[in-house]
Amino acid sequence: MERTAIRLGGVELSSSVMNAAGPHSAERGELYELGARHQGALVFKSCNSAGLETPENLKNRGVQHFAAIARALAPRDKVIIASVVGNTEDEIVQVAGILDRAGVKIVELNLADDYVMNSVAPFASYQRLKVLVGRVRGEIGAVLAIKLPPKPGTIEAQALAELLKEMGVGVVVCANDLPKDLEIDPATGRIKGGARPLSQAHAFWRLGGGVYDVVAVGGINSGRDAYVAHLTAAKAVAVGSALIKEGAGALGRIDRELDGMLAENGKRSVNEIIGQARFES
Ligand SMILES: Cc1cc2nc3c(=O)[nH]c(=O)nc-3n(C[C@H](O)[C@H](O)[C@H](O)COP(=O)(O)O)c2cc1C
């Protein structure tokens, strides 16, 4: 077994490193290249029903484009994570259903983007979020993932985590917004200072109590970044900007660097370090 292999939301992945939705993941050629060059999950750019020209960051060819790619790649044992946006609840439910039936293993609702926040406003109330998540849960057989915005709104974090657990969300995609001056010794996982939430990923991992898995996204550019994100609770890490800068090879590089650090520290599996960071006091 590969040292970086994990189970994410119950789905076996041969690497804990994956691409973040968006960069290098909109066009067929980009997705085939990522799929061929990296053994882990393949994450699709967020899509809606008919496609979008604006906003620029959500430009996409529509769900049927992605469903066709999923139908081609899923039978070849490629684990696909598809990402959904929409400007109505009905659209989100419909797009999630189409991707599910195309064979994706994990359906991620991108509730982090302003496009969704300003239309569906999923975090406007506990009840609104519960209805949306419940409708999608009822529509799909795949594992359900939710990408959280940096500031989810008025729902208190503990209540939000309870809702995610209760509604059977298997994966929560969170910001890897660790403090820039975090002092951590990767070899021991020791962190300077007292116990505190270190990032959105760390906070939601603590609140989740192991019921869902956490994917950390943001600032993962090296194996060390991935190692620290794992220590601070991420089951998997998603790579965005490094893919834009470096191309598809970034995923393999980060996986190899992570694997090297695990070996150096005497770890046989990345699972041995997930959430193992310890505070000094
Ligand atoms: C050009 C671009 C397009 C993006 N498109 C999406 C998207 O379609 N869906 C999504 O959930 N996030 C999208 N993101 C956000 C990324 O998934 C990720 O959260 C962000 O880039 C932070 O990670 P990084 O620091 O590794 O870049 C996009 C980011 C960029 C730079």
The ligand as an ORCA input file, in Angstrom:
! r2SCAN-3c Opt
* xyz 0 1
  C      -8.653     30.169    -11.332
  C      -9.361     29.543    -10.162
  C     -10.584     28.917    -10.364
  C     -11.246     28.346     -9.278
  N     -12.425     27.701     -9.490
  C     -13.030     27.067     -8.464
  C     -14.200     26.292     -8.684
  O     -14.700     26.157     -9.800
  N     -14.748     25.679     -7.596
  C     -14.223     25.759     -6.343
  O     -14.770     25.169     -5.401
  N     -13.106     26.486     -6.104
  C     -12.498     27.112     -7.133
  N     -11.336     27.796     -6.907
  C     -10.760     27.805     -5.553
  C      -9.778     26.637     -5.376
  O     -10.462     25.388     -5.373
  C      -9.008     26.762     -4.056
  O      -9.933     26.783     -2.998
  C      -8.140     28.024     -3.998
  O      -7.409     28.182     -5.203
  C      -7.178     27.990     -2.805
  O      -6.186     27.029     -2.957
  P      -4.655     27.440     -3.386
  O      -4.139     28.309     -2.284
  O      -3.927     26.119     -3.496
  O      -4.753     28.153     -4.679
  C     -10.671     28.396     -7.976
  C      -9.441     29.048     -7.793
  C      -8.788     29.597     -8.861
  C      -7.452     30.255     -8.634
*
